């Protein structure tokens, strides 16, 4: 505070102005921040089957792609369906929340074709296969299965998730099985489809309609919901602070002392010499 009637010193003025400027800059300064958006799960999306067939231990050298409109399943694993879906529309790095395979069980199947119970497990496939050429012995015309029936460790996953099992519930109904972990592998870049196998020592059997059935509404399809990858934070542009004019106080002029005067000593007259003549002078008169 400057008292009335007094003149503030330069140092005091500089301090007051500096505090004021810092306060203003503190109120207007925008700190660097990162632009992020909230990542929300996608809506459910449907994917159509791009390849499907089944392989048959009873006819180990015969493909079953062209001559039949069914995917035949048998719980003793002598008839196993193969399916593949194109999920490239799901961004790489996404996390699959849920995925379900839907297959339609046709009506009017004869007793030798449809037998309950049909307990089904889904396994990922690890080797490329060609639907038109796959047989019990071969994945394609060019490559054999590591073990017949897509049974080798290089052919498919050797274990399944218990959450990815299901069972049929009757004819003329949709069969649904969870395939979340398998779909995640596909999104991560290892997409060779899946194989359906029985997981209990039973003799269930059924047929599912394949992609070659005339009515596309009952073709196999996949339903997926996923979380897109978290975007990499991008630093926002930081404002470039302008240069602040800093007031510099002028140094106070200090008087330079002049040279110290030289004192000339006056010889001291002895007392006796000063007064002696007066004492010896004769009075007038």
C-alpha positions in Angstrom: 0.0 0.0 0.0 1.2 3.5 -0.9 0.5 6.2 1.7 -1.1 9.4 0.5 1.3 12.1 -0.2 4.2 9.8 -0.7 5.9 8.8 -3.9 6.3 5.0 -4.4 9.6 3.7 -5.2 10.4 1.9 -8.5 10.9 -1.4 -6.7 7.4 -1.2 -5.2 5.8 -0.4 -8.5 7.5 -3.3 -10.3 6.3 -5.7 -7.6 2.7 -4.5 -7.8 2.6 -4.7 -11.6 4.2 -8.2 -11.6 1.6 -9.6 -9.2 -1.2 -8.1 -11.3 0.1 -9.6 -14.5 0.6 -13.0 -13.0 -3.0 -12.9 -11.6 -4.4 -12.0 -15.1 -2.4 -14.7 -16.8 -3.4 -17.3 -14.2 -7.1 -16.6 -14.9 -6.8 -16.7 -18.7 -4.2 -19.4 -19.2 -5.5 -22.7 -20.7 -3.5 -25.7 -19.4 -2.6 -28.5 -21.9 -5.3 -31.1 -22.0 -5.9 -34.4 -23.9 -8.8 -34.9 -26.1 -10.6 -38.1 -25.3 -14.0 -39.5 -26.1 -16.1 -42.0 -24.2 -15.9 -45.4 -25.9 -19.4 -46.9 -26.1 -20.3 -50.5 -27.1 -21.5 -50.9 -30.7 -25.0 -51.8 -31.5 -25.6 -55.5 -32.2 -24.5 -56.3 -35.7 -25.4 -59.3 -37.9 -22.8 -61.1 -40.0 -23.8 -63.6 -42.7 -22.0 -66.9 -43.2 -19.4 -66.8 -46.0 -18.5 -70.5 -46.0 -20.0 -73.7 -44.5 -20.0 -77.4 -44.9 -19.8 -80.6 -42.9 -17.3 -83.5 -42.9 -18.4 -87.1 -42.5 -16.3 -90.0 -41.1 -18.6 -92.4 -43.0 -17.5 -91.0 -46.3 -13.9 -89.8 -45.6 -13.1 -88.7 -49.1 -16.4 -87.0 -50.1 -17.1 -83.3 -49.8 -20.6 -82.4 -48.9 -20.8 -78.8 -50.1 -22.8 -79.0 -53.4 -25.0 -82.0 -52.9 -26.9 -81.1 -49.8 -28.5 -78.0 -48.1 -27.9 -79.2 -44.6 -25.1 -79.1 -42.0 -25.4 -82.4 -40.3 -24.2 -82.8 -36.7 -23.7 -85.9 -34.7 -22.8 -85.9 -31.0 -20.3 -88.7 -31.3 -18.3 -86.4 -33.6 -18.5 -88.5 -36.8 -20.4 -85.7 -38.5 -19.1 -82.2 -37.7 -20.1 -78.8 -39.3 -17.6 -76.2 -40.3 -18.6 -72.5 -40.6 -16.7 -69.2 -41.3 -17.8 -65.6 -41.0 -16.2 -62.4 -42.3 -15.9 -60.0 -39.3 -13.5 -57.6 -40.9 -16.0 -54.8 -40.4 -15.1 -54.9 -36.7 -12.1 -52.5 -36.1 -8.9 -54.2 -35.2 -8.2 -53.9 -31.5 -11.9 -54.0 -30.5 -13.0 -56.1 -27.6 -15.9 -58.5 -28.3 -18.5 -58.2 -25.6 -20.8 -61.0 -26.8 -21.1 -63.1 -29.9 -23.8 -65.7 -30.8 -24.0 -68.2 -33.6 -27.6 -68.8 -34.9 -28.5 -72.0 -36.8 -32.0 -73.1 -37.8 -33.2 -76.6 -37.1 -35.7 -77.6 -39.8 -39.0 -79.3 -39.2 -40.1 -82.8 -40.3 -36.7 -84.5 -39.8 -37.1 -88.3 -39.7 -36.1 -90.2 -36.5 -32.8 -91.4 -38.0 -31.9 -87.7 -38.7 -33.0 -86.0 -35.6 -32.4 -87.5 -32.2 -32.3 -85.7 -28.8 -30.4 -84.7 -26.9 -27.9 -82.8 -29.1 -25.2 -81.2 -26.9 -22.9 -78.9 -28.9 -19.6 -77.2 -28.2 -17.9 -74.7 -30.4 -14.1 -74.9 -31.1 -12.0 -72.4 -33.0 -10.4 -73.7 -36.2 -6.6 -73.1 -36.8 -6.1 -74.2 -40.4 -7.5 -72.8 -43.6 -10.2 -74.9 -45.3 -12.2 -74.7 -48.5 -15.9 -75.5 -48.2 -16.1 -77.0 -51.7 -13.2 -79.3 -51.1 -13.1 -80.2 -47.4 -13.5 -83.8 -46.4 -12.9 -85.9 -43.3 -9.3 -86.3 -44.4 -8.5 -83.1 -46.1 -9.0 -79.4 -45.3 -8.7 -78.6 -49.0 -7.5 -80.3 -52.1 -4.0 -78.9 -51.4 -3.8 -79.6 -47.7 -4.7 -82.5 -45.4 -6.0 -82.1 -41.9 -3.3 -82.7 -39.3 -5.5 -85.5 -38.0 -8.7 -86.7 -39.8 -11.9 -85.0 -38.9 -10.2 -81.6 -38.0 -8.9 -83.2 -34.8 -5.2 -82.2 -34.6 -3.8 -79.4 -32.4 -2.9 -77.6 -35.6 -6.4 -78.1 -36.9 -8.5 -76.7 -34.1 -8.4 -75.6 -30.4 -8.2 -78.7 -28.2 -10.4 -77.3 -25.5 -13.6 -75.3 -25.4 -15.1 -72.8 -23.0 -18.0 -74.2 -21.0 -19.9 -71.0 -21.6 -19.7 -71.8 -25.3 -21.9 -74.9 -25.2 -25.5 -75.4 -25.9 -28.2 -77.9 -26.9 -31.0 -78.2 -29.4 -34.5 -77.6 -28.1 -36.6 -79.0 -30.8 -37.3 -78.8 -34.5 -38.5 -75.7 -36.3 -36.5 -73.5 -33.9 -33.4 -71.5 -33.9 -30.4 -73.0 -32.1 -28.1 -70.5 -30.4 -24.6 -70.9 -29.1 -22.2 -68.4 -27.5 -18.9 -68.0 -29.5 -17.5 -64.8 -27.8 -13.9 -66.0 -27.3 -13.8 -67.4 -30.8 -15.1 -64.2 -32.4 -12.4 -62.3 -30.4 -9.7 -64.5 -32.0 -11.2 -63.6 -35.4 -11.1 -59.9 -34.7 -7.5 -60.3 -33.5 -6.6 -61.6 -37.0 -6.8 -65.4 -36.7 -10.0 -66.2 -38.5 -10.3 -69.8 -39.8 -13.9 -70.2 -38.7 -15.2 -72.7 -36.2 -16.2 -76.4 -35.9 -19.1 -77.8 -33.9 -18.6 -81.0 -31.9 -20.4 -82.9 -29.3 -19.2 -82.6 -25.7 -20.9 -85.6 -24.1 -20.9 -89.3 -24.8 -24.3 -89.3 -26.4 -25.9 -90.2 -29.7 -27.8 -87.1 -30.5 -28.1 -86.0 -34.1 -29.6 -83.1 -36.0 -29.4 -81.1 -39.2 -29.1 -77.3 -39.5 -30.0 -75.4 -42.6 -26.9 -74.3 -44.6 -26.1 -71.2 -46.7 -27.3 -73.2 -49.8 -30.9 -73.4 -48.6 -33.2 -71.5 -50.9 -34.6 -69.2 -48.1 -31.9 -66.8 -47.0 -33.9 -65.8 -43.9 -32.9 -69.1 -42.2 -29.2 -69.2 -43.2 -26.6 -69.4 -40.5 -25.7 -66.0 -39.1 -23.6 -64.4 -36.4 -24.6 -61.7 -33.9 -21.8 -59.6 -32.3 -21.5 -56.7 -30.0 -18.1 -55.1 -29.3 -16.3 -52.2 -27.8 -14.1 -50.3 -30.3 -10.5 -49.7 -29.4 -9.7 -46.8 -27.1 -8.4 -43.9 -29.2 -4.8 -42.7 -28.5 -5.0 -39.4 -26.5 -4.1 -36.5 -28.7 -2.6 -33.5 -26.9 -4.5 -30.3 -27.6 -2.7 -27.3 -28.9 -1.4 -25.1 -26.0 -1.6 -21.4 -26.4 1.7 -19.7 -26.9 2.1 -17.1 -24.1 2.9 -13.6 -25.4 5.9 -11.9 -24.1 5.2 -9.8 -21.1 6.8 -6.4 -20.9 8.8 -6.3 -17.7 9.3 -2.8 -16.2 12.9 -2.4 -15.0 13.5 0.3 -12.4 16.2 2.8 -13.2 19.0 2.7 -10.8 18.9 5.5 -8.3 21.7 7.9 -9.1 24.2 7.9 -6.2 26.3 11.0 -5.7 30.0 10.3 -6.3 32.0 11.7 -3.4 34.5 14.3 -4.4 38.1 14.0 -3.5 38.9 14.3 0.1 40.3 17.8 0.7 43.8 18.0 1.8 44.2 19.7 5.2 47.2 22.0 5.3 48.6 22.0 8.8 49.4 25.5 10.1 52.5 25.6 12.1 51.7 26.1 15.8 53.4 29.1 17.3 54.9 28.3 20.6 53.1 30.1 23.5 56.3 31.7 24.6 56.9 33.3 21.3 53.3 34.7 21.1 53.1 36.4 24.3 56.6 37.1 25.2 56.9 40.3 23.1 53.8 41.7 24.7 55.0 41.1 28.1 58.4 42.8 27.4 57.0 45.8 25.4 57.2 49.0 27.3 54.0 50.9 27.9 53.3 54.0 25.9 53.9 57.2 27.3 
